[in-house]
């Protein structure tokens, strides 16, 4: 599973010149009725002085100021049409600046991206406030929905004050850039394994040990089994985050000020407002979903902890203790499939090591993306355009800094589809490619809609589509690609497959929930700046049963070692996507005529499943997500039942294996 953000950049600044737009924004006045306004004077642009007001003629009696007529449906339609035009023009400006910045990290590109971000904030600040002018009007459904989406169309509301807005824009770019440039420079320690050996190997004979980027440290976490070496990699990466802490604190204060200007309690309430229900109802919904899947997570945690205890000893992992965060094969302990080899349920079954076959075949990034494209075209989707292959970044450049965190891009509104990803020859990256292409094909299906509808039905939908198709990357499908030699057809083989899948899908769930739980508490003020790190680890203990491997304090800022915190990307979408994808998978398997266990289904080659999927994707955000859900599943609520059905054989097996264990933490 991969949880990279969707990049569309729909917002930017403009000087609005059309009279109707001035009226709609509260910057001009119009006569009553639908007739166009006359003699409206545009407001001064930033940095310009307003023209002098002519003195009234002495002999002319003073007239009463004209009263602006209340807005009507025609004005609202003109408003959303003008917003659509401006966002189409300005999206390209913002997206291009950000693309160049993330693929060429320099101080200059940081400044360009910050300028574009500030421009977006300025325009959106005015437009979101202006949309309130039409509250309470009886409007055509499409106009009313565009207005509703406009009011929640940013995850970072900016204050009206130009200096504060520019500061917030700069902060958002600086935090992302600092994260992207982060490195750990290891030092040898006598008698203790560190990452210095890896640094020396990367540097070459006789040279100083090389500083290690996140991808190199992550590779070590995947493969090393040495406690101290893992600890050095974990602590080394988390040490990049403290410089972000004061910036993040100021980012929170300025974002909350912008939210207050929009009439919202805080930024977290804005984030929770995008799900066609109240923010409070949405928070309750996430708790409901977590409550349904938590028992399965608890069984998985119990089994994994016991196997790690057998390797590292009871003195390091107690009977009813959290798991040290550096032992699970992932920098954030969010997915655990990299430790599958340490605890494979049944030895001697056909290998599930897809990475080995990818390397043996010497597949490069382009060939791996082509495999993902072939899955989509087998369902009736279009081939990727030539510009995708020309403009995407699929390999980490050797000559410059880039943000390697994978993103799907639609640069503007012209179907300019791209992928930014430093692809490695691994199963994990092959699955990530399917995830990212899910975004790309979602973009392609809705790019002709009004720009405010050019999004997923909700954020979880966008993240869940590629992962839905990745569920069809079954052992049998991988064997058809030559990426597995043999496939087991018996129960032992099924348990191995489901266990490996659960180490990603089930292990992720609490992490997917707690990141935004922490930020909601930060934005609301329940968590004070002095308690940032303590609150972070309290939630990780509560939800994940994971603990830091070394003592932590408020001198650390461990949330900032996660991209989505540094980059300000809401995260609950990924928790929801993990629920939705199994629901989508079950419905598409039914459309494809699959019979048998849900985990054995692959919709590869099914035109019927492809047609049902395209029908949902083509809606974009034009309808509430419940209607989009119905289009593909026939249901109108999120249902963890499909996920639980998929993993039911594993749940029974885990429960049997955990007899005699003291589960919980």
Buried (B, 14 or more C-beta within 10 A) or exposed (E): BBBBBBBBBBBBBBEBEBBBBBBBBBBBBBEEEEEEBEEBEBBEEEEEEEEEEEEEEEEEEEEEEEEBBEBBBEBBBBBBBBBBBBBBEBBBBBBBBBBBBBBBBEEEBBBBBBBBBBBBBBBBBBBBBBBEBBEEBEBEEBBBBBBBBBBBBBBBBBBBBEEBBBBBBBBBBBBBBBBBEBBBBBEEEEEEBBBBBBBBEBEEEEEEBBBBBBEBBBBBBBEBEEBBBBBBBBBBBBBBBBBBBEBBBBBBEBBBBBBBBBEBBBBBBBBBBBBBBEBEEBBEBBEEBBEBBBEBBBBBBBBBBBBBBEBBEEEBBEEEBBBBBBBBBBBBBBBBBBBBEBBBBBEEBBBBBBBBBBEEEEBBBEBBBBBBBEBBBBBBBEEBEEBBBEBBBBBBEEEEBBBBBBBBBBBBBEBBBBBBBBBBBBBBBBBBBBBBBBBBBBBBBBBEBBBBBBBBBBBBBBBBBBBBBBBBBBBBBBBEBEBBEEBBEEEBBBBBBBBBBBBBBBBBBBBBBBBBBBBBBBBBEEBEBEBBBBBBBBBBBEBBBBBBBEEBEEEBBBBBBBBBBBBBBBBBBBBBBBBBBBBBBBBBBBBBEBEEEBBBBBBBBBEBBBEBBBEBBBBBBBBBBBBBBBBBBEBEEBBBBBBBBBBBBBBEBBBEBBEEBEBEB
